[in-house]
């Protein structure tokens, strides 16, 4: 074999022949997701992940927290620090009704305050409990509709 000539080898995962890249001459896998290899090991890998999630509360809390932080950034462009800052400005309460930071959902589990944002601009307006956030959403961010609903409820108040 001469210098610069590629030598093919068998993938350690699926057995397919491939040529290692110039940057990775010691490459051992073909670089593709090897379906047969993955399928054979998937069930065991998922079982190990589930067991750790089930039996390690610290790991579970860490995964939930990282997922929540990632969701904040992806959906709203807000960091965890910005969320905490908004929460402290609102004294840990819903901007509309004043419910606490971890308000109970209708099913009885704790929920963080939701980020209320303007759908046109994407700008964060504040943090709302689930009920207030749903109400704002059902009103299509229309204050006139909110006034009409308030007037209707006042008419029928005892």
C-alpha positions as CSV (number, residue, x, y, z in Angstrom):
1,X,0.0,0.0,0.0
2,X,1.3,3.4,-0.9
3,X,1.1,6.7,1.1
4,X,-2.3,8.3,0.6
5,X,-4.0,5.1,-0.6
6,X,-7.1,4.3,1.4
7,X,-7.5,0.9,3.0
8,X,-11.0,-0.4,3.4
9,X,-12.0,-2.1,6.6
10,X,-15.1,-3.7,8.1
11,X,-17.4,-1.7,10.3
12,X,-17.3,-3.0,13.9
13,X,-21.0,-2.3,14.3
14,X,-22.6,-3.7,11.1
15,X,-19.7,-5.5,9.3
16,X,-20.1,-3.4,6.1
17,X,-17.0,-2.5,4.2
18,X,-16.0,1.2,4.3
19,X,-13.0,3.5,3.7
20,X,-11.8,5.5,6.7
21,X,-11.7,9.3,6.2
22,X,-8.4,11.1,5.9
23,X,-9.0,12.9,9.1
24,X,-9.9,9.7,11.0
25,X,-7.5,7.0,9.7
26,X,-8.3,4.8,12.8
27,X,-12.1,5.1,12.3
28,X,-13.8,1.8,13.3
29,X,-17.4,2.4,12.2
30,X,-18.9,3.2,8.9
31,X,-20.4,6.4,10.3
32,X,-24.0,5.5,9.3
33,X,-26.6,4.5,11.8
34,X,-26.3,0.8,11.4
35,X,-29.9,-0.5,11.6
36,X,-29.0,-4.1,12.5
37,X,-26.5,-3.1,15.1
38,X,-28.8,-0.5,16.7
39,X,-31.9,-2.7,16.6
40,X,-30.0,-5.6,18.3
41,X,-29.0,-3.3,21.2
42,X,-31.8,-0.8,21.3
43,X,-34.1,-2.7,23.7
44,X,-31.3,-3.2,26.2
45,X,-30.1,0.4,26.0
46,X,-33.7,1.7,26.5
47,X,-34.2,-0.6,29.5
48,X,-31.0,0.7,31.1
49,X,-32.1,4.3,30.5
50,X,-35.6,3.6,32.0
51,X,-34.2,1.9,35.0
52,X,-31.8,4.7,35.8
53,X,-34.7,7.3,35.3
54,X,-36.9,5.2,37.6
55,X,-34.3,4.5,40.3
56,X,-32.1,7.6,40.4
57,X,-34.2,10.7,41.6
58,X,-31.2,13.0,41.1
59,X,-30.7,11.9,37.5
60,X,-34.5,12.3,36.9
61,X,-34.6,15.8,38.3
62,X,-31.5,16.8,36.2
63,X,-33.1,15.4,33.0
64,X,-36.4,17.2,33.7
65,X,-34.6,20.5,34.5
66,X,-32.4,20.3,31.4
67,X,-35.4,19.5,29.2
68,X,-37.3,22.4,30.6
69,X,-34.4,24.8,30.0
70,X,-34.0,23.5,26.5
71,X,-37.7,24.0,25.9
72,X,-37.6,27.6,27.2
73,X,-34.8,28.5,24.8
74,X,-36.3,26.6,21.8
75,X,-39.9,27.8,22.1
76,X,-39.5,31.3,23.5
77,X,-35.8,32.3,23.2
78,X,-35.7,32.7,26.9
79,X,-32.9,31.5,29.2
80,X,-33.5,30.0,32.7
81,X,-31.9,33.2,34.1
82,X,-34.4,35.4,32.3
83,X,-37.3,33.2,33.5
84,X,-36.0,33.5,37.1
85,X,-35.6,37.3,36.7
86,X,-39.2,37.6,35.5
87,X,-40.4,35.3,38.4
88,X,-38.6,37.5,41.0
89,X,-40.1,40.7,39.4
90,X,-43.5,39.2,39.9
91,X,-42.7,38.0,43.4
92,X,-43.1,34.4,42.3
93,X,-46.8,34.9,41.4
94,X,-49.0,34.9,38.3
95,X,-49.1,38.3,36.7
96,X,-53.0,38.2,36.5
97,X,-54.4,36.3,39.5
98,X,-51.5,36.1,41.9
99,X,-51.3,32.3,42.1
100,X,-48.0,30.9,43.4
101,X,-45.0,29.8,41.3
102,X,-46.0,26.1,41.4
103,X,-49.8,26.3,41.0
104,X,-51.7,23.1,40.9
105,X,-53.1,21.8,37.6
106,X,-56.6,20.5,37.3
107,X,-55.2,17.0,37.8
108,X,-53.5,18.0,41.0
109,X,-49.8,18.1,40.0
110,X,-47.5,21.1,40.3
111,X,-47.0,23.4,37.3
112,X,-44.5,26.1,36.8
113,X,-45.8,29.5,35.7
114,X,-46.2,29.6,31.9
115,X,-44.5,32.2,29.7
116,X,-47.0,34.6,28.2
117,X,-45.8,36.0,24.9
118,X,-47.0,38.1,22.1
119,X,-47.6,35.7,19.2
120,X,-47.0,38.5,16.6
121,X,-43.6,39.6,18.0
122,X,-42.6,36.6,20.1
123,X,-41.8,39.0,23.0
124,X,-42.3,37.7,26.5
125,X,-45.0,39.7,28.5
126,X,-44.9,37.9,31.8
127,X,-45.5,34.7,33.6
128,X,-49.0,33.3,34.1
129,X,-50.6,30.3,35.9
130,X,-52.1,27.7,33.6
131,X,-55.7,29.0,33.9
132,X,-54.8,32.6,33.1
133,X,-52.6,31.5,30.3
134,X,-55.4,29.4,28.8
135,X,-57.9,32.3,29.2
136,X,-55.5,34.8,27.4
137,X,-55.0,32.2,24.6
138,X,-58.7,31.6,24.2
139,X,-59.3,35.3,23.9
140,X,-56.8,35.5,21.0
141,X,-54.8,38.2,22.9
142,X,-57.8,40.5,22.3
143,X,-58.5,42.9,25.2
144,X,-61.9,43.9,23.8
145,X,-63.0,40.3,24.0
146,X,-61.8,40.2,27.6
147,X,-63.9,43.3,28.4
148,X,-67.0,41.7,26.8
149,X,-66.5,38.5,28.8
150,X,-66.0,40.5,32.0
151,X,-69.2,42.5,31.3
152,X,-71.1,39.3,30.7
153,X,-70.0,37.7,33.9
154,X,-70.8,40.9,35.9
155,X,-74.4,40.8,34.4
156,X,-74.9,37.3,35.8
157,X,-73.0,37.8,39.1
158,X,-75.2,37.3,42.2
